[in-house]
Amino acid sequence: MRTLHLNLPNDLKQNDDELKMLIAAKLYEDGTLSSGQAAELAEVSKRTFIEQLGNYGVSVFSDSVDDLRSDIDNA
């Protein structure tokens, strides 16, 4: 696992946990991370991660027709 250190402005509204979730949600949204990987990055359970995605404007459902077909086939 890699470590990233950021210098953020002191007046940033989000706390560290919110920032981790925001980054994880964006990486999940663009397909870089799976939901499990993103949950691990955010340091929350997979269930909690999925439940909180809507708070960050991210859908748990893929927009891709191919992904939808794959999900249906795997169900």
mmCIF file as gemmi writes it, N, C-alpha and C atoms, coordinates in Angstrom:
data_model
loop_
_atom_site.group_PDB
_atom_site.id
_atom_site.type_symbol
_atom_site.label_atom_id
_atom_site.label_alt_id
_atom_site.label_comp_id
_atom_site.label_asym_id
_atom_site.label_entity_id
_atom_site.label_seq_id
_atom_site.pdbx_PDB_ins_code
_atom_site.Cartn_x
_atom_site.Cartn_y
_atom_site.Cartn_z
_atom_site.occupancy
_atom_site.B_iso_or_equiv
_atom_site.pdbx_formal_charge
_atom_site.auth_seq_id
_atom_site.auth_asym_id
_atom_site.pdbx_PDB_model_num
ATOM 1 N N . MET Axp A 1 ? 0.847 -1.173 0 1 0 ? 1 A 1
ATOM 2 C CA . MET Axp A 1 ? 0 0 0 1 0 ? 1 A 1
ATOM 3 C C . MET Axp A 1 ? 0.894 1.238 0 1 0 ? 1 A 1
ATOM 4 N N . ARG Axp A 2 ? 0.48 2.241 -0.756 1 0 ? 2 A 1
ATOM 5 C CA . ARG Axp A 2 ? 1.217 3.501 -0.826 1 0 ? 2 A 1
ATOM 6 C C . ARG Axp A 2 ? 0.677 4.482 0.194 1 0 ? 2 A 1
ATOM 7 N N . THR Axp A 3 ? 1.507 5.416 0.576 1 0 ? 3 A 1
ATOM 8 C CA . THR Axp A 3 ? 1.111 6.472 1.504 1 0 ? 3 A 1
ATOM 9 C C . THR Axp A 3 ? 1.242 7.807 0.804 1 0 ? 3 A 1
ATOM 10 N N . LEU Axp A 4 ? 0.254 8.651 1.001 1 0 ? 4 A 1
ATOM 11 C CA . LEU Axp A 4 ? 0.24 9.991 0.407 1 0 ? 4 A 1
ATOM 12 C C . LEU Axp A 4 ? 0.111 11.004 1.534 1 0 ? 4 A 1
ATOM 13 N N . HIS Axp A 5 ? 0.964 12 1.529 1 0 ? 5 A 1
ATOM 14 C CA . HIS Axp A 5 ? 0.899 13.07 2.52 1 0 ? 5 A 1
ATOM 15 C C . HIS Axp A 5 ? 0.493 14.341 1.801 1 0 ? 5 A 1
ATOM 16 N N . LEU Axp A 6 ? -0.539 14.998 2.324 1 0 ? 6 A 1
ATOM 17 C CA . LEU Axp A 6 ? -1.039 16.233 1.724 1 0 ? 6 A 1
ATOM 18 C C . LEU Axp A 6 ? -0.943 17.372 2.72 1 0 ? 6 A 1
ATOM 19 N N . ASN Axp A 7 ? -0.592 18.532 2.234 1 0 ? 7 A 1
ATOM 20 C CA . ASN Axp A 7 ? -0.636 19.747 3.04 1 0 ? 7 A 1
ATOM 21 C C . ASN Axp A 7 ? -1.895 20.494 2.639 1 0 ? 7 A 1
ATOM 22 N N . LEU Axp A 8 ? -2.859 20.523 3.533 1 0 ? 8 A 1
ATOM 23 C CA . LEU Axp A 8 ? -4.153 21.132 3.248 1 0 ? 8 A 1
ATOM 24 C C . LEU Axp A 8 ? -4.32 22.426 4.037 1 0 ? 8 A 1
ATOM 25 N N . PRO Axp A 9 ? -5.078 23.36 3.498 1 0 ? 9 A 1
ATOM 26 C CA . PRO Axp A 9 ? -5.323 24.603 4.229 1 0 ? 9 A 1
ATOM 27 C C . PRO Axp A 9 ? -6.036 24.317 5.554 1 0 ? 9 A 1
ATOM 28 N N . ASN Axp A 10 ? -5.71 25.079 6.573 1 0 ? 10 A 1
ATOM 29 C CA . ASN Axp A 10 ? -6.322 24.894 7.885 1 0 ? 10 A 1
ATOM 30 C C . ASN Axp A 10 ? -7.816 25.198 7.885 1 0 ? 10 A 1
ATOM 31 N N . ASP Axp A 11 ? -8.262 26.039 6.975 1 0 ? 11 A 1
ATOM 32 C CA . ASP Axp A 11 ? -9.672 26.426 6.963 1 0 ? 11 A 1
ATOM 33 C C . ASP Axp A 11 ? -10.545 25.506 6.111 1 0 ? 11 A 1
ATOM 34 N N . LEU Axp A 12 ? -10.003 24.367 5.697 1 0 ? 12 A 1
ATOM 35 C CA . LEU Axp A 12 ? -10.775 23.385 4.937 1 0 ? 12 A 1
ATOM 36 C C . LEU Axp A 12 ? -11.895 22.85 5.81 1 0 ? 12 A 1
ATOM 37 N N . LYS Axp A 13 ? -13.107 22.807 5.274 1 0 ? 13 A 1
ATOM 38 C CA . LYS Axp A 13 ? -14.283 22.421 6.064 1 0 ? 13 A 1
ATOM 39 C C . LYS Axp A 13 ? -14.293 20.935 6.424 1 0 ? 13 A 1
ATOM 40 N N . GLN Axp A 14 ? -13.839 20.081 5.52 1 0 ? 14 A 1
ATOM 41 C CA . GLN Axp A 14 ? -13.898 18.642 5.734 1 0 ? 14 A 1
ATOM 42 C C . GLN Axp A 14 ? -12.819 18.185 6.714 1 0 ? 14 A 1
ATOM 43 N N . ASN Axp A 15 ? -13.19 17.213 7.559 1 0 ? 15 A 1
ATOM 44 C CA . ASN Axp A 15 ? -12.185 16.608 8.43 1 0 ? 15 A 1
ATOM 45 C C . ASN Axp A 15 ? -11.489 15.475 7.663 1 0 ? 15 A 1
ATOM 46 N N . ASP Axp A 16 ? -10.5 14.853 8.272 1 0 ? 16 A 1
ATOM 47 C CA . ASP Axp A 16 ? -9.718 13.82 7.601 1 0 ? 16 A 1
ATOM 48 C C . ASP Axp A 16 ? -10.58 12.652 7.127 1 0 ? 16 A 1
ATOM 49 N N . ASP Axp A 17 ? -11.541 12.218 7.953 1 0 ? 17 A 1
ATOM 50 C CA . ASP Axp A 17 ? -12.403 11.093 7.561 1 0 ? 17 A 1
ATOM 51 C C . ASP Axp A 17 ? -13.249 11.449 6.345 1 0 ? 17 A 1
ATOM 52 N N . GLU Axp A 18 ? -13.763 12.659 6.311 1 0 ? 18 A 1
ATOM 53 C CA . GLU Axp A 18 ? -14.57 13.099 5.166 1 0 ? 18 A 1
ATOM 54 C C . GLU Axp A 18 ? -13.719 13.185 3.903 1 0 ? 18 A 1
ATOM 55 N N . LEU Axp A 19 ? -12.494 13.638 4.04 1 0 ? 19 A 1
ATOM 56 C CA . LEU Axp A 19 ? -11.605 13.723 2.877 1 0 ? 19 A 1
ATOM 57 C C . LEU Axp A 19 ? -11.248 12.342 2.342 1 0 ? 19 A 1
ATOM 58 N N . LYS Axp A 20 ? -11.007 11.395 3.246 1 0 ? 20 A 1
ATOM 59 C CA . LYS Axp A 20 ? -10.724 10.021 2.802 1 0 ? 20 A 1
ATOM 60 C C . LYS Axp A 20 ? -11.92 9.45 2.05 1 0 ? 20 A 1
ATOM 61 N N . MET Axp A 21 ? -13.111 9.693 2.566 1 0 ? 21 A 1
ATOM 62 C CA . MET Axp A 21 ? -14.319 9.203 1.906 1 0 ? 21 A 1
ATOM 63 C C . MET Axp A 21 ? -14.507 9.877 0.555 1 0 ? 21 A 1
ATOM 64 N N . LEU Axp A 22 ? -14.262 11.168 0.482 1 0 ? 22 A 1
ATOM 65 C CA . LEU Axp A 22 ? -14.401 11.913 -0.771 1 0 ? 22 A 1
ATOM 66 C C . LEU Axp A 22 ? -13.459 11.371 -1.844 1 0 ? 22 A 1
ATOM 67 N N . ILE Axp A 23 ? -12.22 11.149 -1.474 1 0 ? 23 A 1
ATOM 68 C CA . ILE Axp A 23 ? -11.237 10.607 -2.425 1 0 ? 23 A 1
ATOM 69 C C . ILE Axp A 23 ? -11.618 9.195 -2.835 1 0 ? 23 A 1
ATOM 70 N N . ALA Axp A 24 ? -11.996 8.366 -1.867 1 0 ? 24 A 1
ATOM 71 C CA . ALA Axp A 24 ? -12.375 6.985 -2.167 1 0 ? 24 A 1
ATOM 72 C C . ALA Axp A 24 ? -13.605 6.944 -3.073 1 0 ? 24 A 1
ATOM 73 N N . ALA Axp A 25 ? -14.588 7.803 -2.811 1 0 ? 25 A 1
ATOM 74 C CA . ALA Axp A 25 ? -15.808 7.838 -3.623 1 0 ? 25 A 1
ATOM 75 C C . ALA Axp A 25 ? -15.485 8.228 -5.058 1 0 ? 25 A 1
ATOM 76 N N . LYS Axp A 26 ? -14.616 9.191 -5.24 1 0 ? 26 A 1
ATOM 77 C CA . LYS Axp A 26 ? -14.253 9.625 -6.595 1 0 ? 26 A 1
ATOM 78 C C . LYS Axp A 26 ? -13.501 8.525 -7.334 1 0 ? 26 A 1
ATOM 79 N N . LEU Axp A 27 ? -12.585 7.86 -6.654 1 0 ? 27 A 1
ATOM 80 C CA . LEU Axp A 27 ? -11.843 6.769 -7.294 1 0 ? 27 A 1
ATOM 81 C C . LEU Axp A 27 ? -12.757 5.589 -7.617 1 0 ? 27 A 1
ATOM 82 N N . TYR Axp A 28 ? -13.76 5.365 -6.783 1 0 ? 28 A 1
ATOM 83 C CA . TYR Axp A 28 ? -14.761 4.336 -7.074 1 0 ? 28 A 1
ATOM 84 C C . TYR Axp A 28 ? -15.603 4.751 -8.276 1 0 ? 28 A 1
ATOM 85 N N . GLU Axp A 29 ? -16.028 6.015 -8.282 1 0 ? 29 A 1
ATOM 86 C CA . GLU Axp A 29 ? -16.892 6.519 -9.357 1 0 ? 29 A 1
ATOM 87 C C . GLU Axp A 29 ? -16.22 6.396 -10.722 1 0 ? 29 A 1
ATOM 88 N N . ASP Axp A 30 ? -14.929 6.677 -10.796 1 0 ? 30 A 1
ATOM 89 C CA . ASP Axp A 30 ? -14.269 6.615 -12.101 1 0 ? 30 A 1
ATOM 90 C C . ASP Axp A 30 ? -13.732 5.226 -12.442 1 0 ? 30 A 1
ATOM 91 N N . GLY Axp A 31 ? -14.022 4.252 -11.57 1 0 ? 31 A 1
ATOM 92 C CA . GLY Axp A 31 ? -13.673 2.861 -11.873 1 0 ? 31 A 1
ATOM 93 C C . GLY Axp A 31 ? -12.254 2.475 -11.509 1 0 ? 31 A 1
ATOM 94 N N . THR Axp A 32 ? -11.526 3.354 -10.844 1 0 ? 32 A 1
ATOM 95 C CA . THR Axp A 32 ? -10.154 3.052 -10.447 1 0 ? 32 A 1
ATOM 96 C C . THR Axp A 32 ? -10.108 2.027 -9.33 1 0 ? 32 A 1
ATOM 97 N N . LEU Axp A 33 ? -11.064 2.12 -8.39 1 0 ? 33 A 1
ATOM 98 C CA . LEU Axp A 33 ? -11.121 1.192 -7.26 1 0 ? 33 A 1
ATOM 99 C C . LEU Axp A 33 ? -12.461 0.468 -7.225 1 0 ? 33 A 1
ATOM 100 N N . SER Axp A 34 ? -12.45 -0.757 -6.748 1 0 ? 34 A 1
ATOM 101 C CA . SER Axp A 34 ? -13.686 -1.48 -6.486 1 0 ? 34 A 1
ATOM 102 C C . SER Axp A 34 ? -14.303 -0.91 -5.212 1 0 ? 34 A 1
ATOM 103 N N . SER Axp A 35 ? -15.529 -1.278 -4.921 1 0 ? 35 A 1
ATOM 104 C CA . SER Axp A 35 ? -16.16 -0.786 -3.698 1 0 ? 35 A 1
ATOM 105 C C . SER Axp A 35 ? -15.401 -1.263 -2.458 1 0 ? 35 A 1
ATOM 106 N N . GLY Axp A 36 ? -14.896 -2.477 -2.497 1 0 ? 36 A 1
ATOM 107 C CA . GLY Axp A 36 ? -14.124 -2.993 -1.363 1 0 ? 36 A 1
ATOM 108 C C . GLY Axp A 36 ? -12.817 -2.244 -1.168 1 0 ? 36 A 1
ATOM 109 N N . GLN Axp A 37 ? -12.121 -1.969 -2.282 1 0 ? 37 A 1
ATOM 110 C CA . GLN Axp A 37 ? -10.871 -1.219 -2.192 1 0 ? 37 A 1
ATOM 111 C C . GLN Axp A 37 ? -11.117 0.204 -1.702 1 0 ? 37 A 1
ATOM 112 N N . ALA Axp A 38 ? -12.182 0.816 -2.211 1 0 ? 38 A 1
ATOM 113 C CA . ALA Axp A 38 ? -12.515 2.184 -1.815 1 0 ? 38 A 1
ATOM 114 C C . ALA Axp A 38 ? -12.897 2.237 -0.334 1 0 ? 38 A 1
ATOM 115 N N . ALA Axp A 39 ? -13.639 1.24 0.118 1 0 ? 39 A 1
ATOM 116 C CA . ALA Axp A 39 ? -14.008 1.177 1.534 1 0 ? 39 A 1
ATOM 117 C C . ALA Axp A 39 ? -12.76 1.061 2.4 1 0 ? 39 A 1
ATOM 118 N N . GLU Axp A 40 ? -11.817 0.252 1.96 1 0 ? 40 A 1
ATOM 119 C CA . GLU Axp A 40 ? -10.564 0.097 2.703 1 0 ? 40 A 1
ATOM 120 C C . GLU Axp A 40 ? -9.802 1.425 2.748 1 0 ? 40 A 1
ATOM 121 N N . LEU Axp A 41 ? -9.757 2.138 1.624 1 0 ? 41 A 1
ATOM 122 C CA . LEU Axp A 41 ? -9.098 3.439 1.583 1 0 ? 41 A 1
ATOM 123 C C . LEU Axp A 41 ? -9.765 4.428 2.535 1 0 ? 41 A 1
ATOM 124 N N . ALA Axp A 42 ? -11.091 4.408 2.577 1 0 ? 42 A 1
ATOM 125 C CA . ALA Axp A 42 ? -11.844 5.314 3.443 1 0 ? 42 A 1
ATOM 126 C C . ALA Axp A 42 ? -11.855 4.851 4.901 1 0 ? 42 A 1
ATOM 127 N N . GLU Axp A 43 ? -11.334 3.653 5.128 1 0 ? 43 A 1
ATOM 128 C CA . GLU Axp A 43 ? -11.287 3.051 6.463 1 0 ? 43 A 1
ATOM 129 C C . GLU Axp A 43 ? -12.673 2.898 7.079 1 0 ? 43 A 1
ATOM 130 N N . VAL Axp A 44 ? -13.601 2.4 6.241 1 0 ? 44 A 1
ATOM 131 C CA . VAL Axp A 44 ? -14.952 2.073 6.689 1 0 ? 44 A 1
ATOM 132 C C . VAL Axp A 44 ? -15.305 0.701 6.133 1 0 ? 44 A 1
ATOM 133 N N . SER Axp A 45 ? -16.383 0.125 6.639 1 0 ? 45 A 1
ATOM 134 C CA . SER Axp A 45 ? -16.827 -1.156 6.097 1 0 ? 45 A 1
ATOM 135 C C . SER Axp A 45 ? -17.367 -0.932 4.68 1 0 ? 45 A 1
ATOM 136 N N . LYS Axp A 46 ? -17.421 -2.007 3.916 1 0 ? 46 A 1
ATOM 137 C CA . LYS Axp A 46 ? -17.959 -1.905 2.564 1 0 ? 46 A 1
ATOM 138 C C . LYS Axp A 46 ? -19.408 -1.427 2.604 1 0 ? 46 A 1
ATOM 139 N N . ARG Axp A 47 ? -20.164 -1.929 3.551 1 0 ? 47 A 1
ATOM 140 C CA . ARG Axp A 47 ? -21.568 -1.521 3.685 1 0 ? 47 A 1
ATOM 141 C C . ARG Axp A 47 ? -21.675 -0.017 3.961 1 0 ? 47 A 1
ATOM 142 N N . THR Axp A 48 ? -20.879 0.474 4.897 1 0 ? 48 A 1
ATOM 143 C CA . THR Axp A 48 ? -20.898 1.898 5.224 1 0 ? 48 A 1
ATOM 144 C C . THR Axp A 48 ? -20.49 2.73 4.014 1 0 ? 48 A 1
ATOM 145 N N . PHE Axp A 49 ? -19.473 2.27 3.295 1 0 ? 49 A 1
ATOM 146 C CA . PHE Axp A 49 ? -19.028 2.988 2.104 1 0 ? 49 A 1
ATOM 147 C C . PHE Axp A 49 ? -20.165 3.12 1.094 1 0 ? 49 A 1
ATOM 148 N N . ILE Axp A 50 ? -20.82 2.011 0.803 1 0 ? 50 A 1
ATOM 149 C CA . ILE Axp A 50 ? -21.92 2.02 -0.169 1 0 ? 50 A 1
ATOM 150 C C . ILE Axp A 50 ? -23.061 2.903 0.306 1 0 ? 50 A 1
ATOM 151 N N . GLU Axp A 51 ? -23.374 2.831 1.601 1 0 ? 51 A 1
ATOM 152 C CA . GLU Axp A 51 ? -24.455 3.651 2.151 1 0 ? 51 A 1
ATOM 153 C C . GLU Axp A 51 ? -24.145 5.146 2.064 1 0 ? 51 A 1
ATOM 154 N N . GLN Axp A 52 ? -22.87 5.519 2.137 1 0 ? 52 A 1
ATOM 155 C CA . GLN Axp A 52 ? -22.494 6.932 2.13 1 0 ? 52 A 1
ATOM 156 C C . GLN Axp A 52 ? -22.231 7.51 0.744 1 0 ? 52 A 1
ATOM 157 N N . LEU Axp A 53 ? -22.167 6.683 -0.275 1 0 ? 53 A 1
ATOM 158 C CA . LEU Axp A 53 ? -21.853 7.174 -1.616 1 0 ? 53 A 1
ATOM 159 C C . LEU Axp A 53 ? -22.775 8.304 -2.068 1 0 ? 53 A 1
ATOM 160 N N . GLY Axp A 54 ? -24.056 8.188 -1.782 1 0 ? 54 A 1
ATOM 161 C CA . GLY Axp A 54 ? -25.014 9.211 -2.189 1 0 ? 54 A 1
ATOM 162 C C . GLY Axp A 54 ? -24.708 10.576 -1.6 1 0 ? 54 A 1
ATOM 163 N N . ASN Axp A 55 ? -24.106 10.598 -0.418 1 0 ? 55 A 1
ATOM 164 C CA . ASN Axp A 55 ? -23.73 11.867 0.21 1 0 ? 55 A 1
ATOM 165 C C . ASN Axp A 55 ? -22.651 12.597 -0.58 1 0 ? 55 A 1
ATOM 166 N N . TYR Axp A 56 ? -21.969 11.883 -1.458 1 0 ? 56 A 1
ATOM 167 C CA . TYR Axp A 56 ? -20.89 12.449 -2.261 1 0 ? 56 A 1
ATOM 168 C C . TYR Axp A 56 ? -21.272 12.523 -3.741 1 0 ? 56 A 1
ATOM 169 N N . GLY Axp A 57 ? -22.568 12.344 -4.017 1 0 ? 57 A 1
ATOM 170 C CA . GLY Axp A 57 ? -23.054 12.444 -5.388 1 0 ? 57 A 1
ATOM 171 C C . GLY Axp A 57 ? -22.637 11.304 -6.295 1 0 ? 57 A 1
ATOM 172 N N . VAL Axp A 58 ? -22.348 10.155 -5.697 1 0 ? 58 A 1
ATOM 173 C CA . VAL Axp A 58 ? -21.89 8.991 -6.463 1 0 ? 58 A 1
ATOM 174 C C . VAL Axp A 58 ? -22.929 7.889 -6.352 1 0 ? 58 A 1
ATOM 175 N N . SER Axp A 59 ? -23.279 7.306 -7.49 1 0 ? 59 A 1
ATOM 176 C CA . SER Axp A 59 ? -24.236 6.2 -7.513 1 0 ? 59 A 1
ATOM 177 C C . SER Axp A 59 ? -23.506 4.876 -7.355 1 0 ? 59 A 1
ATOM 178 N N . VAL Axp A 60 ? -24.105 3.974 -6.637 1 0 ? 60 A 1
ATOM 179 C CA . VAL Axp A 60 ? -23.54 2.632 -6.499 1 0 ? 60 A 1
ATOM 180 C C . VAL Axp A 60 ? -23.764 1.833 -7.78 1 0 ? 60 A 1
ATOM 181 N N . PHE Axp A 61 ? -24.689 2.298 -8.623 1 0 ? 61 A 1
ATOM 182 C CA . PHE Axp A 61 ? -25.008 1.611 -9.858 1 0 ? 61 A 1
ATOM 183 C C . PHE Axp A 61 ? -24.191 2.175 -11.004 1 0 ? 61 A 1
ATOM 184 N N . SER Axp A 62 ? -23.666 1.292 -11.814 1 0 ? 62 A 1
ATOM 185 C CA . SER Axp A 62 ? -22.846 1.693 -12.955 1 0 ? 62 A 1
ATOM 186 C C . SER Axp A 62 ? -23.72 2.249 -14.07 1 0 ? 62 A 1
ATOM 187 N N . ASP Axp A 63 ? -23.191 3.197 -14.806 1 0 ? 63 A 1
ATOM 188 C CA . ASP Axp A 63 ? -23.884 3.738 -15.97 1 0 ? 63 A 1
ATOM 189 C C . ASP Axp A 63 ? -23.623 2.906 -17.22 1 0 ? 63 A 1
ATOM 190 N N . SER Axp A 64 ? -22.678 2 -17.147 1 0 ? 64 A 1
ATOM 191 C CA . SER Axp A 64 ? -22.275 1.205 -18.29 1 0 ? 64 A 1
ATOM 192 C C . SER Axp A 64 ? -23.248 0.047 -18.531 1 0 ? 64 A 1
ATOM 193 N N . VAL Axp A 65 ? -23.712 -0.08 -19.754 1 0 ? 65 A 1
ATOM 194 C CA . VAL Axp A 65 ? -24.605 -1.183 -20.122 1 0 ? 65 A 1
ATOM 195 C C . VAL Axp A 65 ? -23.876 -2.509 -19.971 1 0 ? 65 A 1
ATOM 196 N N . ASP Axp A 66 ? -22.603 -2.552 -20.35 1 0 ? 66 A 1
ATOM 197 C CA . ASP Axp A 66 ? -21.822 -3.781 -20.216 1 0 ? 66 A 1
ATOM 198 C C . ASP Axp A 66 ? -21.686 -4.198 -18.759 1 0 ? 66 A 1
ATOM 199 N N . ASP Axp A 67 ? -21.464 -3.213 -17.87 1 0 ? 67 A 1
ATOM 200 C CA . ASP Axp A 67 ? -21.381 -3.529 -16.444 1 0 ? 67 A 1
ATOM 201 C C . ASP Axp A 67 ? -22.707 -4.048 -15.921 1 0 ? 67 A 1
ATOM 202 N N . LEU Axp A 68 ? -23.808 -3.462 -16.376 1 0 ? 68 A 1
ATOM 203 C CA . LEU Axp A 68 ? -25.134 -3.904 -15.958 1 0 ? 68 A 1
ATOM 204 C C . LEU Axp A 68 ? -25.381 -5.34 -16.407 1 0 ? 68 A 1
ATOM 205 N N . ARG Axp A 69 ? -25.06 -5.642 -17.645 1 0 ? 69 A 1
ATOM 206 C CA . ARG Axp A 69 ? -25.212 -7.008 -18.154 1 0 ? 69 A 1
ATOM 207 C C . ARG Axp A 69 ? -24.365 -7.99 -17.359 1 0 ? 69 A 1
ATOM 208 N N . SER Axp A 70 ? -23.153 -7.597 -17.052 1 0 ? 70 A 1
ATOM 209 C CA . SER Axp A 70 ? -22.262 -8.442 -16.258 1 0 ? 70 A 1
ATOM 210 C C . SER Axp A 70 ? -22.849 -8.677 -14.869 1 0 ? 70 A 1
ATOM 211 N N . ASP Axp A 71 ? -23.382 -7.627 -14.256 1 0 ? 71 A 1
ATOM 212 C CA . ASP Axp A 71 ? -24.004 -7.769 -12.932 1 0 ? 71 A 1
ATOM 213 C C . ASP Axp A 71 ? -25.187 -8.715 -12.994 1 0 ? 71 A 1
ATOM 214 N N . ILE Axp A 72 ? -26.004 -8.613 -14.041 1 0 ? 72 A 1
ATOM 215 C CA . ILE Axp A 72 ? -27.173 -9.49 -14.192 1 0 ? 72 A 1
ATOM 216 C C . ILE Axp A 72 ? -26.729 -10.937 -14.376 1 0 ? 72 A 1
ATOM 217 N N . ASP Axp A 73 ? -25.709 -11.14 -15.197 1 0 ? 73 A 1
ATOM 218 C CA . ASP Axp A 73 ? -25.186 -12.488 -15.421 1 0 ? 73 A 1
ATOM 219 C C . ASP Axp A 73 ? -24.606 -13.104 -14.15 1 0 ? 73 A 1
ATOM 220 N N . ASN Axp A 74 ? -24.018 -12.273 -13.301 1 0 ? 74 A 1
ATOM 221 C CA . ASN Axp A 74 ? -23.393 -12.769 -12.074 1 0 ? 74 A 1
ATOM 222 C C . ASN Axp A 74 ? -24.37 -12.888 -10.916 1 0 ? 74 A 1
ATOM 223 N N . ALA Axp A 75 ? -25.589 -12.389 -11.088 1 0 ? 75 A 1
ATOM 224 C CA . ALA Axp A 75 ? -26.566 -12.419 -9.993 1 0 ? 75 A 1
ATOM 225 C C . ALA Axp A 75 ? -27.13 -13.804 -9.78 1 0 ? 75 A 1
